[in-house]
């Protein structure tokens, strides 16, 4: 299994690169990379601005086609992965805990293309496990100019995905999208 961090977003609502925002003295991207390195030897960072991590020794992967959002990043990461499975984290989830990743990994033996979470009625694509068998499906979806990761997962057949359901809010899935979100942590 390879590990990947999505850190290439525009951070428009945040006003500056979210990946560099800090929680408990560490930048968001480092919190996620620490998790990925604890599970994977091969770790990539999806980012279209390599200067964002200037001076860091990271395997930066730029999207093959710009403007396709996280779904384009997922496709590029799957194509660049040296392993069939890729554990993908988003850089804006600083409260993620080990148990959430461990539970995903409990299902990796299933013959699925995606393993992710749903909390109440909201699908959470990240953290998620994505299999390289998704590449063709992703290419078709992106050719249709449909860029939503959630709708892509929803479009998959039930036999192709494993969605782990949680029926109560969970701080692991809090996304930091604004400075106000960060202050509320």
C-alpha positions in Angstrom: 0.0 0.0 0.0 1.2 3.5 -0.9 0.3 6.6 1.1 -0.7 9.9 -0.4 -1.6 13.3 0.9 -3.9 15.7 -1.0 -2.3 19.1 -0.3 -2.9 20.9 -3.6 -6.1 22.8 -3.0 -6.5 26.5 -3.7 -7.4 27.2 0.0 -9.6 30.1 -1.3 -11.9 30.1 1.8 -8.9 29.8 4.2 -7.0 32.7 2.5 -3.6 31.0 2.6 -2.3 27.4 2.1 -4.2 25.2 4.6 -1.4 22.6 4.4 0.9 25.1 6.3 -1.7 25.9 9.0 -0.6 24.7 12.4 -2.3 22.6 15.0 -0.5 21.8 18.3 2.8 23.2 17.0 2.9 21.2 13.7 1.8 22.1 10.2 -1.3 20.2 9.0 0.6 18.5 6.2 3.2 17.1 8.7 0.4 15.7 11.0 -0.9 13.8 7.9 2.5 12.7 6.7 3.3 11.3 10.2 0.3 9.1 9.9 1.1 8.0 6.4 4.7 7.2 7.2 3.6 5.0 10.1 1.7 2.8 7.6 3.4 3.2 4.3 7.0 3.2 3.0 6.0 4.9 -0.3 4.4 8.3 0.4 3.4 10.9 -2.2 2.1 14.5 -1.8 -0.3 15.7 -4.4 0.5 19.4 -4.8 0.5 21.7 -7.9 2.8 24.2 -6.2 6.1 22.6 -5.4 7.3 25.9 -3.8 4.8 25.3 -1.0 7.1 22.7 0.4 10.4 24.3 -0.6 13.3 22.7 1.3 11.3 19.6 2.3 12.4 16.2 1.0 9.0 15.0 -0.2 7.8 13.0 -3.2 5.7 15.8 -4.8 3.2 14.7 -7.5 1.5 17.3 -9.6 -1.9 16.6 -11.2 -1.7 15.4 -14.8 -4.4 17.9 -15.7 -5.0 21.0 -13.7 -8.4 22.2 -12.6 -10.0 18.9 -11.8 -9.8 19.3 -8.0 -9.2 16.4 -5.6 -10.6 13.8 -8.1 -7.9 14.7 -10.5 -5.4 14.4 -7.7 -6.7 10.9 -6.8 -6.3 9.8 -10.4 -2.7 11.0 -10.7 -1.8 9.4 -7.3 -3.2 6.1 -8.4 -1.3 6.2 -11.7 2.0 7.1 -9.9 1.6 4.6 -7.1 4.0 1.6 -7.0 1.3 -0.4 -5.1 -2.3 -1.3 -6.0 -3.8 0.3 -2.9 -3.3 3.9 -1.9 -4.2 5.3 1.5 -5.2 8.9 0.8 -5.5 11.6 3.5 -6.5 15.2 3.1 -4.2 17.9 4.6 -7.1 19.7 6.3 -8.1 17.1 8.8 -5.8 17.7 11.8 -7.8 15.7 14.3 -7.5 12.4 12.5 -6.7 9.5 14.8 -5.1 6.1 14.3 -8.2 4.1 15.0 -10.0 5.6 12.0 -7.2 4.5 9.7 -6.9 1.1 11.3 -10.6 0.4 10.7 -10.2 1.2 7.0 -7.3 -1.2 6.8 -9.4 -4.0 8.4 -11.4 -4.0 5.1 -8.5 -3.9 2.6 -8.8 -7.6 1.9 -12.2 -7.1 0.3 -12.4 -7.0 -3.5 -13.4 -3.3 -3.5 -12.2 -0.2 -5.4 -12.9 2.3 -2.6 -13.1 2.0 1.2 -14.2 5.2 3.0 -16.5 6.5 5.7 -19.9 8.0 5.9 -20.8 10.0 9.1 -24.6 10.4 9.5 -25.7 11.4 6.0 -22.4 12.8 4.8 -19.9 10.7 2.7 -16.3 11.3 3.7 -13.9 10.3 0.9 -10.9 11.0 3.1 -9.3 9.2 4.8 -9.9 6.6 2.2 -8.4 3.6 0.5 -8.4 3.7 -3.3 -7.4 0.8 -5.6 -5.7 1.3 -9.0 -8.6 -0.6 -10.6 -10.4 2.8 -10.4 -8.2 4.5 -13.0 -10.4 3.8 -16.0 -13.5 4.8 -14.0 -11.8 8.1 -12.9 -10.7 8.9 -16.4 -14.2 8.5 -17.8 -15.6 10.6 -15.0 -13.1 13.4 -15.5 -13.7 13.4 -19.3 -17.3 14.2 -18.4 -16.1 17.2 -16.4 -17.5 15.8 -13.2 -15.1 16.6 -10.5 -16.8 15.7 -7.2 -15.2 12.9 -5.3 -18.4 12.3 -3.3 -20.5 11.9 -6.5 -17.9 9.7 -8.0 -18.0 7.3 -5.1 -21.8 7.5 -5.1 -21.8 6.5 -8.7 -19.9 3.3 -8.0 -21.9 0.0 -7.6 -22.3 -1.2 -4.1 -20.1 -4.2 -4.9 -17.2 -1.8 -5.9 -17.1 0.2 -2.6 -17.1 -0.4 1.1 -18.6 2.5 3.0 -18.1 2.4 6.8 -21.1 4.0 8.5 -20.9 6.1 11.7 -24.1 7.3 13.1 -22.8 10.2 15.2 -20.6 13.2 14.6 -16.9 12.4 14.9 -14.1 15.0 15.3 -11.8 12.9 13.1 -13.8 14.1 10.1 -13.6 17.8 10.8 -12.3 19.7 7.7 -10.6 23.0 8.3 -11.8 25.3 5.5 -11.6 28.8 7.1 -9.6 30.6 9.7 -12.7 30.5 11.9 -12.7 26.7 11.7 -9.1 26.7 12.8 -9.8 28.9 15.8 -12.7 26.6 16.8 -10.3 23.6 17.3 
